[in-house]
Amino acid sequence: MTSREIRQQFLDYFIKRHGHTFVPSSPVVPHDDPTLLFTNAGMNQFKPVFLGEEKRPYVRAVNSQKCIRAGGKHNDLDDVGRDTYHHTFFEMLGNWSFGDYFKKEAIAWAWELLTGVWKLDKSRLHATVFMGDPAEGLEADHEAAELWRTVTDIDPTHIHLGGKKDNFWEMGDTGPCGPCSEIHIDLTPDKSGARLVNAGDWRVIEIWNLVFIQFNRGADGRLGPLPARHVDTGMGFERITAVLQGKTSNYDTDIFTGLMRAISDLAGARYGGALDDPKDIAFRVIADHARMATFAVTDGAVPSNKKRGAVLRSVIRRAVRFGYQVLALREPFMYKLVDVIADEMGDAFPELRRNPEQVRQIIRGEESEFLSTIERGLAAFEEAAARAAAGNGEFSGRDIFYLHSTLGFPADMTMQLALERGLKPDREGYRQLDEEFRRKSGEGRRTRLQIAVDLGAFAPTDDSPKYAGLECQATVLGWITEREAVRAGSLPEDAQAGVLLDRTCFYAEQGGQVGDVGVIRTATGSFEVSATEKKGEYVVHWGTVAEGHIEAGQSAAASVDRRRLDTMRNHTATHLLNWALRRVLGEHVEQKGSMVDADRLRFDFAHAQALTPEQTAEVERLVNEKIYADLPVRPVVMPLEQARQIPGVRAVFGEKYPDPVRVIIIGADDPGAVGADCSAEFCGGTHLSHTGQAGLFKIIGEEAVAKGVRRITALTGRAAVEYIQRMDATVKQMMQALSASADELPARVAALQEEIRQLRKKLASGVRTGVDPAAEAARLLADAPALGPGRLIVGEIRSASDEQLRAAMDSLKKKAGSYAIMLASADDEKVTFVAAVSDDIVARGLKAGDWIREVARVAGGGGGGRPNMAQAGGKDPSKLPQALELARQIAARTVSGG
């Protein structure tokens, strides 16, 4: 049975036999859960349902969810490749009940699928149930244990009790929770693995977890019953595939065979499947990490230094390191596996085939950057490792920190390399240095915890009036604070809270559009709304009682600030911009994010290169054409599947849309008439009735925000007019100052820039003639610290020519006797370095050619020479201070360890 058949049989079993609705996998990059780096479980997309914030049109669901566990609590990264079953990316097969069936059906159906459909050996299956926890006041799950005995024919001796760690599931510190029942399979040859259940032994592994969500943990830590009980199950797809295909390693299944073959072709080596063979470990690391990177980038993640991007970067770089060190892959290779993964998994996850070129570019760019870092970092690592080996065998925390903070060489990679050399990395020393660095830079600040409040006591908010106007009548249902929900009483003057109404015209922040501000008035007071937030089916108006007091149950007049009209101008213009970008740049353009408020709009989109001035002008022209045409903007509500069939319809990938869905159509009277000159987007935001109301559209900025992602900032309406007026005033001032017409300004400015450049050259040349090499050399020598038996002389001789640098070098060599000297000089365009090292210092390991090469790289250059004398150049004069500091560090570290 192939893996594709296994996945489909699981889905069909629950859809066709037991009436479940197929729900597509959510992206691995969560769009609506700031608590998650990556989607790490099938239940993530159903979290609002479990919390009572949202209702779905179905009560039974099934899917195969893409998951990533490579950072934070669920961090399997260090294990990946070193065993045969850990992954950073995996699929989770799952079925759910939302207040419908419960333990009996979940247990019976799981058993039927495993033993009836898939014909697993019943004598190898074991079930665990919760044994209770007196400290928590939790009884044992006798119900589940009895159901295993009565609704299945499992061997009663194969029903085991498990503690809270393995058999009680909690969403977080507060919220829904409940006991779970796990199904394990015994893979020992003689079926003797009963004692290994829940023991963490690979010979008896969990294959399915059935979670019975029946309690709610309050803020006080106490457990109470939920009004509706749910089922949440999860089965690792890779793991069950290995079981059904009779493999002991997930990497031996057909899920990975195509990838392993492709890696073999790239590396010119074969995968042998050994646990401790470095080559086979590298194969597994690359195969797993290529899947993770491909899915993460496809779903919108990009490598960076922060949070999710940092995790993605570490995974890509770990794979590159294994390829570089073990398989001798010296050029980018991982990006070549994107097409293999898309071919293998594109049927189940069509998004992989949407824009693979963009994914390849992003991954290749990260590989190229890191390969350069490896070349530079490995040389420095070798020096530090040699010192550690010659000393007490400890790889110092200071060296780990230096490699990481100065050269960009990951600390975990340094530690792993040190271990592989038989050295002991000073983890604690590194940790202290890193914490001190973070403390000083402010990166270690904690963020305020959000406290969950149950909104189930309130009726859902009717927010349909937001489309009708800026005012509506409503009733105050109550309010929430960080700790509680209040349905009775009064909210006094100056109190801060989140007010809930039965209906509202306020738009809650969503889909890139900012939330409305305004005021809610009652007979006894007024409440100033500073932010509006959507929480499931509820709209929360955050703000302060400005006057009097507000009472629960009062009638209220809700009034939105008129700046909402400017927000609507920008939102409608954003849709036109999305359309125009595809017309000018191509259909690969895909929205990656947006921000729409009253002042401006920002639009992030997938595109590899900066827009040319001509492209920017054409995009702007197309948008303004649509504005001048004063086209109707038509909101249409229709079934989700029908809406997906509209030609060219746009939706933000990974965004969850309701069914039916609201579609904004510009340029056509109905969905059936949408063509290439029309814009059609899924959107719940507020819009103009006609494009002409936008007035004017002006792009004021275009920049890169991440690899393969560009951002356009633009203005509409009065803001655009005011911007053009300011630019016009600036141009007129320049015309007057330069005595030139507007058309002549570019040539006149270019001529002035050239004149300034020539004058600077002359000035620099004049300054150089006044340089006294001997005096400069004497100054540097007087301040030079000791270096072993000699002196370390590093410094800049300002505005010196190459000849003057060499003259200063000769003077220093004569006076110092024993020395390591590096001198530099810079002008506006370049840096020149010269280095000299005496024989006794060379003998201690510092060679001029290697030293200067490392330093020049910091300034964007290179060079080299002999151990005693070397010269180099750099392209970035602004980096000269960092380069000279690195020169001091390398020399001191090398000679002190020699």
Secondary structure, 3 states (H helix, E strand, C coil): CCHHHHHHHHHHHHHHHCCCEECCCCCCCCCCCCCCCCCCCHHHHHHHHHCCCCCCCCCEEEEEEEEECEECCEECHHHCCCCCCCCCEEEEEEEEEECCCCHHHHHHHHHHHHHHHCCCCHHHEEEEEECCEHHHCECCCHHHHHHHHHHCCCCHHHEEEECHHHHEEECCCCEEEEEEEEEEEECCCCCCHHHHCCCCCCCEEEEEEEEEEEEEECCCCCEEEEEEEEEEEEEEHHHHHHHHCCCCCHHHCHHHHHHHHHHHHHHCCCCCCCCCCHHHHHHHHHHHHHHHHHHHHHCCCCCCCCHHHHHHHHHHHHHHHHHHHCCCCCCCCHHHHHHHHHHHHCCCCHHHHCCHHHHHHHHHHHHHHHHHHHHHHHHHHHHHHHHHHHCCCEECHHHHHHHHHHHCCCHHHHHHHHHHCCCEECHHHHHHHHHHHHHHHCCCCCCCCCCCCCCCCCCCCECHHHHCCCEEEEEEEEEECCCCEECCCEECCCCEEEEEECECCCCCEECCECCCCEEEECCCEEEEEEEEEEECCEEEEEEEEEEECEECCCEEEEEECCCHHHHHHHHHHHHHHHHHHHHHHCCCCCEEEEEECCCCEEEEEECCCCCCHHHHHHHHHHHHHHHHCCCEEEEEEECHHHHHCCCCCECCCCCCCCCCEEEEEECCCCHHHCCCCCEEEECCCCCCCEHHHHCCEEEEEEEEEECCEEEEEEEEHHHHHHHHHHHHHHHHHHHHHHCCCCCCHHHHHHHHHHHHHHHHHHHHHHHHCCCCHHHHHHHHHHCCCEECCEEEEEEECCCCCHHHHHHHHHHHHHHHCCEEEEEEEECCCCEEEEEEECHHHHCCCCCHHHHHHHHHHHCCCEEEECCCEEEEEECCHHHHHHHHHHHHHHHHHHHHHC
